[in-house]
Structures are given as C-alpha cells and as structure tokens.
Amino acid sequence: MNARTVLGAALGSVGAAVVGNRLLTKRAGDLENPLEGVERTYRWRGMETRYTVAGDPNDPDMLLLHGVHAGASSNEFSPVFERLAEDYHVFAVDLPGFGRSNRPPLVYSPTLYAEFIRDFAGDVTESPLVVASSLTGAFAVDAAGDAELESEFAHLVLICPTGDTGDERPWLRTLVRTPILGTTLFNLFASKPSLRYFYDRDGYYESDRIDAEEIAYAWDSAHQPGARYAPASFAAGTLDPEFDLATELAALETDTTLVWGRDSELVPLRDGRDLATAADLDLVVIDYATQLPHAEHPDRFVEYLTAELLEAGPAGADTSSDE
C-alpha cells in the first residue's frame, strides 16, 4: 500500500467521523424541558443556565441537583418533581455543561460547581432544602461550608454522595476535548447501548424499571453542542473535590441526611455507613435500589423527604425501606 493510498484512507476515515458526528447532533435536535413547571434562566458568569420551578412560593424552597455523567440533566428528578411540588417550592436546575444550560468549552472543576450552587442558592432561593445526587453531593457540601453563603441551606439530603471517582487522568480530558477524535469517542461512550448499560449496572436494581424515554432523553442531552466538555472532566477524575468528604461533613453545621440504595455498587452502602458514623449523620437505606433510589422508588423517596427525613430521630440512624 503506497503513501497516497494510506493518506486517502486516513482522510476518508476522518471525513466519515466528521459526517457521523454531525448527523448524530442533528438527529438529537433541540432538547426539550422534561419537567412540568415554569422554566427560567439564571445568568452566571456569562452562561445561561436553565432551571424549572413548580409549587407554591409560600412553601419551603427545595433545590434539586442532578448527578454527573454523559447524559446528565435535571430529568433525573422527573419521577419525583411533581410529587415534591405538592409540599415544596421546587427548583430543578441543569448544571453548567449539562441539560438545557449552556455548555461552553471550559475546563470544568469542582470549585466551579460549588460556586455555582452557592451563587444560585443565594440569588434564586431562600434557605432551601438541597437534594444532591452522587458527585454533586460533594459540590453541595463544599457550597454549604462556604462562610460567605448568603442563603444558608436549611437541610442537605445527599443521595449516594462521593468525593472520589478514581485516579486523575488529565490526558483523557484532553483527548475527549479534541474536535474530531474526542467527539467520536464521546459519541461512542454516550451511545444508547452505553447509556443503557450505565443505568442497568449502576442506576437501577430492576432493569425493567428503566424507562426507555429516560434513555432517549439522556442520549439527546449527550448529543447537544458542547456536550462532551463537562463529562470530559468527570471521566478524567478532575471533578473530584480536594477534600475528604467525611471530614468536611463532620465539620458542616447544616443538618444533613444520607440516602443510599442498599445494592449500590458504584458507591457501596459501606461507604454510606462509614460517612454516617464519621460525621454522626442520619442514614436512610432504600431496599432493592442502587445509585438512583429516587428514580427507581419515587413514592418511597418522597415519603422520606416529606416526612421522616425532616423529622429525623437520633443522628446516625439507619432506616431501611422495602418497597
């Protein structure tokens, strides 16, 4: 094979990748708001971030913060959003780089997200009860510990929180951010089979509870312009906060409750028990659930959030539920 043939094949492959990436973005189309409520825009550091509000403004404020992954968005809370709005003035936000919010080519960091949560809570809500999922739980803890927070959190509810997703791989972030190869690799990582595998392995205990519309929305979200930039930092391990989560929680003055799926493997229950013991926190364990107990068992989750969690007994309690 001569050099001209090799060069032609390489250019053809690059051209096919470019065309394929563009077709996927076109196929995804505009991302619709999945939540029933009033959508608003919060401008922050030159970005437009979107959030949805529902419920009686006279009820206590509640801020819902989704987790971080390729197809992440506020749609994570769609199974509980309307139920929670019956008792709370609920705000569900798409974090910068996700969902319907702007996705500029920033190098996303844990500090950026902690500061966003701090500013959003202070500017938009009043003493909210904050519900945060997975790694975003660590960002919320960082924000709650900020002495300059204008709007103190009334309560923190952390769903399988983690502050450690593995060793840092900055080279992976650089690779995924590249225009052609990075987009192609991200599209493979964010394919429907890959997303389904993530939800099946780490999100849900029962596979038949996974809603096909949830997968479809995650896919659409992961194929918006700029969708790879924030997940690139997550995949590289560079979104992990630079503190020990147990130590930070122990020093936190905000009342905090941990919620765990008993069968979670990505962030196992033993981590929850360790955090609860170290920081003297309430721990609620939901049976037949893994990383997304609020999505898999919405009725049980709302029951805890509107009753038992807010009227918690002695710190460090381990309350289990079997739906």
Secondary structure, DSSP 8 states (H G I E B T S, - for coil): --HHHHHHHHHHHHHHHHHHHHHHHHHH-S----SSSEEEEEEETTEEEEEEEES-TTS-EEEEE---STT-SGGGGHHHHHHHTTTSEEEEE--TTSTTS---S----HHHHHHHHHHHHHHH-SS-EEEEETHHHHHHHHHHT-TT-SS--SEEEEES--S--SS--HHHHHHHHSTTHHHHHHHHHTSHHHHHHHIIIII-SSGGGS-HHHHHHHHHHHTSTTTTHHHHHHHTTTTS-SS-HHHHHHH--S-EEEEEETT-TTTTHHHHHHHHHHHT-EEEEESS--S-HHHHSHHHHHHIIIIITTT--STT-EEEE--
